[in-house]
């Protein structure tokens, strides 16, 4: 299946701002480094960071909603799951943003989610080799759900910002013989 750059040089495909596109991929790489910096924390380091965040959030809840009591472990689990979801929510957006000039609209979104899934699998696989950490498929599901939501919202925003006609026009130009020659 031809992509938005079929038959064109990468420079011509990226237009007059290749530095902007490199910056988009640099953002993906930087976000990946952030994710793997958390992955490489030992079990004790990870527990210390998440306990500190949970303590602060729990104290906030006690002040904000004094008439309710909250289960500390449930708050802790919610925050850890939210951290996974949030990191991959943005990873999905960064991937979609970086891939957009290179692929048709639908393929951009599918590939952004798949790329995020691959990072999530690598993230969890790496944890098998870190002291005090374990691989968790539940985390992979959470990570992928975060990426899927991020990519979906990004696609909806693109759809409304650029108009569905413009996005379809770009995709059909890439498929047409004139779009391929340039």
Secondary structure, 3 states (H helix, E strand, C coil): CCCCCCCCCHHHHHCCCHHHHHHHHHHHHHHHHHHHHHHCCCHHHHHHHHHHHHHHHHHHHHHHCCCCCCCHHHHHHHHHHHHHHHHHHHHHHHHHHHHCCCCCHHHHHHHHHHHHHHHHHHHHHHHCCCCCCCCCHHHHHHHHHHHHHHHHHHHHHHHHHHCHHHHHHHHHHHHCHHHHHC
